[in-house]
Amino acid sequence: MSDNTLTVTEVVNSVTVTPVTNTVTVSEVGTQGPAGTNGTNGTNGTNGTNGATGATGATGATGATGAQGSSGVVTVNAPITNAGTSSAANLSVSTGTTSAVGVLQLTDSVSSTSTTTAATPNSVKTAYDLTTTKQFQTLKTTGLYYTSGQGNRLSDTTVVHQTTYYLPIIIQNAITADRISLRGGTGLSAGTVRLGIYNDSNGVPSTVLLDAGTFAGASAGTICSITISQSLSVGIYWLAFCQQGTAPTLSVYSGSGASSTATGNAVISGWSAPNAAGVMAYAQTSVTGAFATASSIPASTISPSIWIRTA
C-alpha cells in the first residue's frame, strides 16, 4: 500500500486538498491448469458434386529406340538349309528336279525340252494359241512340197497383172524351206513372177519374211521354182505371188478360181453359200517391184497355187 499526501498553500486563495489514497490489490497469477478433454467430433457433411474433368495434357516426346537384339537361330525346312548361327544365318536353296523339290529358273520357250526349268505364262499362252490354229498334225517330210488347203488345185486361174496374191499356209512343225514354186497354166508364155513369204498378224498378211526374187520365162505347164533357205517355226504364214514385168498375153496359172471346186482353207472363210465361190486369199494391186509391208488388201475369190518344199 502507498500513501500520497499533497498540501498546497496559496496566499490569495486558500485551497484545502484532501489526500487521495489509492489502494490496489495485486494477486499473484497461479499456474495454468491442464486442458480439458476434447469433445466428440461432429458428423461429416455430405460430399459435394465432382467438378468437370480437365483437358488432356500434350503427349510427351517419344523415347529413344532401344538397341536391336541379336539374331535368333533360323529354323527352316528342306530344300532350304541353314548353316548359320544365332548371330548370322546363311541360307542356301536347292535346285529343283523332277524328283526333288526346289527352285527353278523360268524359260520363255515353246520348244525347250529342259526338265529343270519352268515355263513362263507367255510360253504357255503361245503354245495354247498355236494349238488353237492347228486342225491336224502333218509330218513335214524332206523333199515334199506343201501348200494350204485349197492350194492343191490345178485349175487354170487368170490373175491380174502387178497384183500380189497372199495365200495362207499353216506350219505344224518347224521346218526349213528350200524351194518356193508355182505352175504355169494353159496358154501362159514369157511370164515373170515374184515369189515370197509374209508373216501373219491376226489372220492377215503383214510384214515381209522373205522376198525370193523373180522367176522369168514362166510358160504353160512348167514349174516355176526359186531356190531359198528359209526357216519356218510353227505358225501361220502367207505365200506371196505377183506377176510383174511385161504382161503376157494370157496371165494363167494353176490355182483356185471363182469357178473352181475349191473347198477353202484353214485360215480364211467367207463362203456366200455351200459350194459357192468364196474368199480364197487376199490381193494387193499396183505392186511393180520388191515386196513391202502388206496394206490395202481386200479379200480375193481367186489365188494361184504357191508351194514350198522342205529341205
C-alpha positions as CSV (number, residue, x, y, z in Angstrom):
1,M,0.0,0.0,0.0
2,S,1.2,3.6,-0.8
3,D,0.1,6.9,0.8
4,N,0.3,10.1,-1.3
5,T,-0.2,13.5,0.6
6,L,-0.2,16.8,-1.2
7,T,-0.7,20.1,0.6
8,V,-0.9,23.4,-1.3
9,T,-1.0,26.8,0.4
10,E,-1.7,29.9,-1.5
11,V,-1.7,33.4,-0.2
12,V,-4.8,34.8,-2.0
13,N,-6.9,31.7,-2.3
14,S,-6.9,29.0,0.3
15,V,-7.5,25.5,-1.1
16,T,-7.6,22.5,1.0
17,V,-6.8,19.3,-0.8
18,T,-7.6,16.2,0.8
19,P,-5.1,13.5,0.1
20,V,-6.3,10.7,-2.2
21,T,-5.4,7.3,-1.2
22,N,-5.4,4.7,-4.0
23,T,-5.3,1.2,-2.9
24,V,-4.5,-1.6,-5.5
25,T,-4.5,-5.1,-4.5
26,V,-2.5,-7.3,-6.8
27,S,-2.9,-11.0,-6.6
28,E,-0.2,-13.3,-7.8
29,V,-1.1,-15.3,-11.0
30,G,-1.3,-19.0,-10.5
31,T,-0.1,-21.9,-12.7
32,Q,-2.4,-22.6,-15.7
33,G,-4.5,-25.8,-15.2
34,P,-4.5,-28.7,-17.7
35,A,-6.6,-28.5,-20.9
36,G,-9.9,-30.2,-20.8
37,T,-10.8,-33.3,-22.7
38,N,-11.7,-32.6,-26.5
39,G,-15.3,-33.1,-27.2
40,T,-16.7,-35.7,-29.7
41,N,-16.3,-34.8,-33.5
42,G,-19.4,-33.8,-35.2
43,T,-20.9,-35.9,-38.1
44,N,-19.2,-35.3,-41.5
45,G,-21.1,-33.2,-44.0
46,T,-22.3,-34.6,-47.4
47,N,-19.6,-34.7,-50.2
48,G,-20.1,-32.0,-52.9
49,T,-20.5,-32.8,-56.7
50,N,-17.3,-33.6,-58.6
51,G,-16.1,-30.9,-60.9
52,A,-15.7,-31.3,-64.7
53,T,-12.6,-33.3,-66.0
54,G,-9.8,-31.0,-67.1
55,A,-8.4,-31.1,-70.7
56,T,-5.8,-33.8,-71.5
57,G,-2.3,-32.6,-71.5
58,A,0.0,-32.8,-74.5
59,T,1.7,-36.1,-75.4
60,G,5.2,-36.3,-74.2
61,A,8.2,-36.9,-76.6
62,T,8.9,-40.4,-77.8
63,G,11.7,-42.1,-76.1
64,A,14.8,-43.3,-78.0
65,T,14.7,-46.7,-79.8
66,G,16.2,-49.4,-77.8
67,A,19.2,-51.4,-79.1
68,Q,18.4,-54.3,-81.6
69,G,18.5,-57.7,-80.1
70,S,20.8,-60.4,-81.5
71,S,19.5,-62.7,-84.3
72,G,18.0,-65.9,-83.3
73,V,18.6,-69.3,-84.8
74,V,16.7,-69.7,-88.1
75,T,14.6,-72.9,-88.4
76,V,13.8,-73.8,-92.0
77,N,12.6,-76.8,-93.9
78,A,14.1,-78.6,-97.0
79,P,15.0,-77.6,-99.7
80,I,16.4,-74.6,-97.8
81,T,19.2,-75.4,-95.3
82,N,20.5,-73.2,-92.5
83,A,24.2,-73.3,-91.9
84,G,24.3,-70.2,-89.8
85,T,24.5,-69.4,-86.1
86,S,22.4,-67.3,-83.7
87,S,24.3,-64.2,-84.9
88,A,24.4,-64.9,-88.7
89,A,22.2,-67.1,-90.7
90,N,23.5,-68.4,-94.0
91,L,20.6,-69.9,-96.1
92,S,21.1,-72.0,-99.2
93,V,18.4,-73.1,-101.7
94,S,18.4,-76.4,-103.6
95,T,17.7,-76.6,-107.3
96,G,14.5,-78.4,-108.1
97,T,14.5,-81.5,-110.3
98,T,11.8,-84.0,-111.4
99,S,12.5,-86.0,-108.3
100,A,13.2,-83.3,-105.6
101,V,11.5,-80.0,-104.7
102,G,13.4,-76.8,-105.1
103,V,13.6,-73.6,-107.0
104,L,13.5,-73.5,-110.8
105,Q,14.6,-70.9,-113.5
106,L,11.9,-69.7,-115.8
107,T,12.2,-70.4,-119.6
108,D,10.2,-68.5,-122.2
109,S,10.2,-71.2,-124.8
110,V,7.7,-73.4,-126.6
111,S,10.4,-75.7,-127.9
112,S,12.6,-76.3,-124.9
113,T,13.0,-79.9,-123.7
114,S,14.5,-79.0,-120.3
115,T,13.5,-80.9,-117.2
116,T,15.0,-78.5,-114.8
117,T,13.3,-75.2,-115.8
118,A,9.7,-73.9,-115.6
119,A,7.6,-72.4,-118.4
120,T,6.6,-68.7,-118.3
121,P,2.9,-67.8,-118.7
122,N,3.9,-66.2,-122.0
123,S,5.2,-69.5,-123.4
124,V,2.1,-71.3,-122.1
125,K,-0.1,-68.8,-124.0
126,T,2.0,-69.1,-127.1
127,A,1.6,-72.9,-127.0
128,Y,-2.1,-72.5,-126.5
129,D,-2.5,-70.1,-129.3
130,L,-0.7,-72.5,-131.6
131,T,-2.9,-75.4,-130.7
132,T,-6.0,-73.4,-131.5
133,T,-4.7,-72.8,-135.1
134,K,-4.0,-76.5,-135.8
135,Q,-6.5,-78.7,-137.4
136,F,-4.3,-81.7,-137.7
137,Q,-0.6,-82.6,-137.4
138,T,1.2,-83.2,-140.6
139,L,4.7,-84.8,-140.8
140,K,6.9,-82.5,-142.8
141,T,8.8,-84.9,-145.0
142,T,12.1,-83.8,-146.6
143,G,11.8,-83.2,-150.3
144,L,8.0,-82.8,-150.4
145,Y,6.0,-79.7,-151.4
146,Y,3.3,-78.2,-149.2
147,T,0.7,-75.6,-149.6
148,S,-2.6,-74.6,-148.0
149,G,-5.9,-76.5,-148.1
150,Q,-7.2,-75.1,-151.4
151,G,-3.8,-74.5,-152.9
152,N,-3.5,-78.0,-154.4
153,R,-6.0,-77.2,-157.2
154,L,-4.7,-77.4,-160.8
155,S,-7.5,-75.4,-162.4
156,D,-6.4,-72.6,-164.7
157,T,-6.7,-69.4,-162.9
158,T,-6.3,-66.0,-164.5
159,V,-4.6,-63.4,-162.3
160,V,-4.4,-59.6,-162.5
161,H,-1.1,-58.3,-163.6
162,Q,1.0,-56.5,-161.0
163,T,-1.2,-57.8,-158.2
164,T,0.2,-59.6,-155.2
165,Y,-1.9,-62.6,-154.1
166,Y,-1.4,-63.8,-150.5
167,L,-2.1,-67.5,-149.9
168,P,-2.2,-68.7,-146.2
169,I,-0.3,-71.7,-145.0
170,I,-0.2,-73.4,-141.6
171,I,3.2,-74.8,-140.5
172,Q,2.5,-77.5,-137.9
173,N,6.2,-78.5,-137.4
174,A,9.3,-76.3,-137.6
175,I,10.9,-76.7,-141.0
176,T,13.4,-75.1,-143.4
177,A,12.0,-74.5,-146.9
178,D,14.5,-74.8,-149.8
179,R,12.1,-74.1,-152.7
180,I,9.1,-71.8,-153.4
181,S,7.3,-72.7,-156.6
182,L,4.1,-72.5,-158.8
183,R,3.0,-73.9,-162.1
184,G,2.1,-72.1,-165.3
185,G,-1.4,-72.5,-166.7
186,T,-2.7,-73.2,-170.2
187,G,-1.6,-70.6,-172.7
188,L,0.9,-68.8,-170.4
189,S,4.1,-67.6,-172.1
190,A,7.0,-65.4,-171.1
191,G,5.6,-64.6,-167.7
192,T,7.8,-63.1,-164.9
193,V,6.7,-63.8,-161.4
194,R,7.9,-62.7,-158.0
195,L,7.5,-65.1,-155.1
196,G,7.9,-64.7,-151.3
197,I,6.7,-65.3,-147.8
198,Y,4.9,-62.9,-145.4
199,N,4.3,-63.0,-141.7
200,D,0.8,-63.2,-140.2
201,S,-0.8,-60.6,-138.0
202,N,-4.2,-61.6,-136.6
203,G,-5.2,-63.6,-139.6
204,V,-3.9,-61.3,-142.4
205,P,-0.5,-60.9,-144.1
206,S,1.7,-58.2,-142.5
207,T,5.5,-57.8,-142.9
208,V,7.8,-59.5,-145.4
209,L,9.6,-62.5,-144.1
210,L,11.2,-63.4,-147.5
211,D,11.4,-61.8,-150.9
212,A,12.7,-64.7,-153.0
213,G,13.1,-62.6,-156.1
214,T,11.7,-63.3,-159.6
215,F,11.4,-66.2,-161.9
216,A,11.5,-65.2,-165.6
217,G,10.2,-67.2,-168.6
218,A,7.2,-69.0,-167.0
219,S,5.3,-71.0,-169.5
220,A,2.3,-73.3,-169.8
221,G,2.6,-76.5,-167.7
222,T,6.1,-75.7,-166.4
223,I,7.2,-75.4,-162.7
224,C,8.4,-72.0,-161.8
225,S,10.8,-72.7,-158.8
226,I,13.1,-70.4,-156.9
227,T,15.8,-71.8,-154.5
228,I,15.6,-70.5,-151.0
229,S,16.7,-71.3,-147.4
230,Q,14.1,-70.1,-145.0
231,S,13.4,-71.4,-141.5
232,L,9.7,-71.5,-140.5
233,S,8.6,-72.1,-137.0
234,V,5.1,-73.3,-136.0
235,G,2.5,-70.8,-137.0
236,I,0.6,-69.1,-139.9
237,Y,2.4,-67.6,-142.9
238,W,1.3,-66.2,-146.3
239,L,2.9,-67.3,-149.6
240,A,3.1,-64.4,-151.9
241,F,2.8,-64.3,-155.7
242,C,3.0,-61.3,-158.1
243,Q,3.2,-61.3,-161.9
244,Q,5.5,-58.4,-162.9
245,G,7.4,-57.0,-165.9
246,T,5.7,-57.2,-169.3
247,A,2.3,-58.7,-169.0
248,P,1.9,-62.0,-171.1
249,T,-1.0,-62.5,-173.5
250,L,-2.6,-64.9,-171.0
251,S,-1.9,-64.5,-167.3
252,V,-2.9,-68.0,-166.4
253,Y,-1.5,-70.2,-163.6
254,S,-2.6,-73.3,-161.8
255,G,-4.7,-72.4,-158.8
256,S,-8.1,-71.9,-157.4
257,G,-10.6,-69.6,-159.3
258,A,-14.1,-68.4,-158.5
259,S,-15.5,-71.2,-160.8
260,S,-13.3,-74.0,-159.4
261,T,-14.4,-76.6,-156.9
262,A,-12.1,-75.3,-154.2
263,T,-13.0,-76.1,-150.6
264,G,-11.5,-73.2,-148.8
265,N,-8.6,-73.4,-146.3
266,A,-7.9,-73.4,-142.6
267,V,-7.3,-69.7,-142.2
268,I,-9.9,-67.8,-144.3
269,S,-13.6,-68.5,-144.5
270,G,-16.4,-66.5,-146.1
271,W,-18.5,-68.6,-148.4
272,S,-21.7,-66.9,-149.7
273,A,-23.4,-70.4,-149.8
274,P,-22.3,-74.0,-149.7
275,N,-20.2,-75.0,-152.7
276,A,-20.3,-71.3,-153.9
277,A,-17.3,-69.2,-154.7
278,G,-15.8,-67.7,-151.5
279,V,-12.8,-66.0,-150.1
280,M,-9.6,-67.8,-151.2
281,A,-6.9,-65.3,-150.2
282,Y,-6.0,-61.6,-150.1
283,A,-4.8,-59.4,-153.0
284,Q,-2.9,-56.1,-153.2
285,T,-2.9,-54.2,-156.5
286,S,-0.2,-52.0,-158.1
287,V,2.9,-53.9,-157.0
288,T,5.6,-53.3,-159.5
289,G,8.8,-54.1,-157.6
290,A,10.1,-55.8,-154.4
291,F,7.6,-56.9,-151.7
292,A,6.8,-54.5,-148.9
293,T,4.6,-54.5,-145.8
294,A,1.1,-55.5,-146.9
295,S,-1.6,-52.8,-146.9
296,S,-5.0,-52.2,-148.5
297,I,-5.5,-55.9,-149.0
298,P,-9.1,-56.8,-149.8
299,A,-10.2,-60.5,-149.9
300,S,-9.9,-62.4,-153.2
301,T,-12.0,-65.2,-154.6
302,I,-9.1,-66.5,-156.7
303,S,-5.5,-67.5,-155.9
304,P,-2.7,-69.1,-157.8
305,S,-1.3,-72.2,-156.1
306,I,2.0,-71.5,-154.3
307,W,4.2,-74.3,-152.9
308,I,7.1,-74.6,-150.6
309,R,9.4,-77.6,-150.3
310,T,11.0,-78.9,-147.1
311,A,14.8,-79.2,-147.0
